[in-house]
C-alpha cells in the first residue's frame, strides 16, 4: 500500500510596495501568474508596507527602496525589527548603491534590479521565502567594493568593530563565516571543510544567532568589513 502524498506547501504570501502604480501593476501581473505565489497586498510607500505587513503577515515584501514619505530603507528597518518579520527584497535601479548596502545591513535578504527579467524576479521571491539570499557572489562583490570606497577613518573604525565581533565566534564558526563571505553555498562549504551540509547549516545558524544578524548577506558584509578577504575574495590570512 503506497503512503499518502504529502500536502502541497502553502503559497508564498507576498506584498508588493512601489510608489509607481504602473510598476506595481506590472509586478503584480508578473508575480501573480506564478502558481506558488499569492499577492496578498500592494502599497505605495513604506508606511503602507508596515501597515500591510502587520495586518496580512506576508512571507516576503518586495519593496522599492526610493519612495516619498517613508522610504524602503526606513520600512525595511522597521519591518525587520519586529518578531516574525517577513523577508524583504528591495527593488532598485542601481547595481551598487549606498542605500542598498544600508538596507541589507538593516536585514533585507537582498535586492533585484527593476530591469531584471521577470522569471528571475519570481525566482528571487521563491529563494528568499526559502531562506536563501538573492545576491549572487558577483553582486555581493560589487556591493562590497562600493562599501570599500568609504573614507579611511570610517573603514578603519568599521574594521575594528567587525574584527571584535568576528573574534566572538568559535574557530569553526569563523571558517564557515569566511566561506559565506566568499559567496560559497552550504554544499560548497561542506565539501571544503569536510563537514556535512546539516552541520554547515547549524554553524551558519549559530553565527547568525551569536552575532545577532538576519541573513547570510550580513555575514558576508561583516567578513568584508573585518578585512578577512583579499580583492579576489580569498582569505587574506585571518585575524592578526
N, C-alpha and C positions, 0 to 999 in steps of 0.2 A: 504494500500500500504506500503510495507516494505521500510525502509530507506536504502539508498545506503551504501554499506560496505566501511569502512574507507580504504584508500590506505595503502598497507603494508609499514612498516618502511624501509628506505633505508639500505643496508648492512653496517656493520661496516667496515670502511676503516682502514686497518692495515698495518703497516710497520714492518718488522722483521729485526733485526740487530744482527749479531753474526759473529765473525771473523772466525769461523769454517764452511766451506761450507757444510759439511755433516750435521751439526746441523741445519743450515739454511734450507737445503733441507728437513730434517725431519719435522721441524716446519711448513714449507710451505705446505707439503703434509698433515700433520695433521690438520692444521687450514683451509687450502683451501677447505677441504671437508665439512666444515660447511656451510649451505646454507645462513646464515646471516652474513658471514664474507668474505670480499673481500681483498685479499692481493694485495696492490697496489704498493709495492716496497720492495726491500731487500737491505741491506747494510752490509759492512764488518767491519766498525768501527764507532766511534762517529761522526767523521767529515761527513761521508756519511749520518748518521742519521739526522744531522742538515740540510744538503742539500736536502734530500728526504722530510723531513717534510715541508720545505719552499716551495718546488715545488708541492708536492702531497696533502698537507693538510690532513693527516690521522687523524682519531679519536683516535687511540691508537698506541703507539710504544712499541713493545715487544723487549727489549734490554738487551743483555749480559752486565754484569757490569764490567767484566775483559777483556779488549781488548787492543792490542798495539796501539800506537799513541794516539788518543783521546778516552779515555775510557768511559764506560757507565755513570759514575758519572758526569764527565765534560759535557757530552752531555745532561744528564738529567737537570743539572743546566741551560744550555744554552736554551734548549727547553722550560722549564717551565717558563723562564723569559720573553717569548715572548707573545704578545697578541694573543688570540685564540689558545693557546698552546694545543697540543694533550696530552692525558693522557699517562703516562709512567708506564710500568710494567717491573721491572728489573729481569733478569734471573741470578741465582747464583747456585753454588754447595754447599753453606754453609747455615746451618739453622740460624746462628746468626753471623753476620759479621759487623765489624765497617763500611765497605764501604756501606753495605745495609742501615745501620742507616743514613749515610750521604746522600744517595740517597733519602731516604724518607724525610729527612729534606729539601732536595732540591725541593721536590714536587712530587716525584714518588708516584703513587697510591698504591704501594705495591710491592710484589715480589713473584715469583714462583721458586721452585727448578727445576733444569733441569731433575731430575728423577720423577717429578710429572706426574701422569697418564694423558694421552692425553685429556680425557674428562674434567679433572679438569683445564687444561690449557685453553681449549676452553671456559669453564665457567668463568674463570678468566677474559678473554678478554671481554666477554659479560658484566660481572658485572662492570668492570672498565668503559666501554663505557656508562653504565647506571648511572655512578656517584657514584658507591659503591667501597670502598677499598677492596682489595683481601686478606688482612691479617686477619686471624681468631684471636679471643681473645687469644688462646693458643700461636700462633706465636707472637702476639704482646707482650705477657708477656715475651717470651724468648728474644725478642729484647730489651725490657726494662731492663731485668735482665742484659743483656750484657752491656747496657749503664751504669748501676749502678756500673759496675766494674771500672769506671774511677778513677783517683787519687782523694783523698778527696778534695783538693783545687779546682779542676776543677768541682766536683759535687757541692761544696758549692757556687761557683760563678754562675753556671748554675741554681741552685735552686733560688738564689736571683733574677736573671733576670726573670725566669719563674714566680715567685710569683708576681713580679711587673707587668708583663703583664697580669696575671690572674686577678689581682686586678682591671684592667681596665674594666672588664665585670660587667654587672648588676647581681644582686643576682640570678635571674632565669637562666641567661645565664651561670653562674658558675655551677649551679645544672646540667644543660644539659651537659656542657663540662666535668664535673666529671663523669657523666654516660657514655659519649662517651669514656672516659679514661678507664672505666671498660670493654669496648668492647660491650656495650649494643646497640641493634638495635633501630631504631626510635620507633617501636611499643613497645618495652620493656621500653624505656624511657617514652613514653606517659602513659603507664599503671602505672609506678612507681610514676610519678609526677602528675597524674590526669590531663593530657593535651591531646589534640587531636594530631594525628600524623602530621597533617598540621602545627600545632603550634610548634611542636618539630623541624620540618624541617626548619621553619622560624628562630627559635632560633639558630640552627646549622649554617644557612647561615649568621646570624648576627655575630656569634662568628668568623667564618672564615673571614668575611669582616673586623671586628673590629681589629683582631689580624694579619691581612694580611697573612693568612695561605691558603694552597691549598686544603687540604682534611682532613677527619676525623682522619686519622692516625697521622697527625701533631698535631691535638688537643690532641690526646691520649698521645703523647710524651711530650707535654707541661705540661699536668696534672701530668705525671710521674716526669718530671724534677722539678716541683714545690713541689714534695713530698706529694701530696694530697691523695695518695693511700697507704695502707699498703701492705705487701707482698702477702696477699690473694686477692688483687685487690679491697678491700673495702675502703671507705673514712676513713682517719685517724683523722678526726675532723676538717679539713679545715685549713684556714689560721689563724695564731696566732693573 
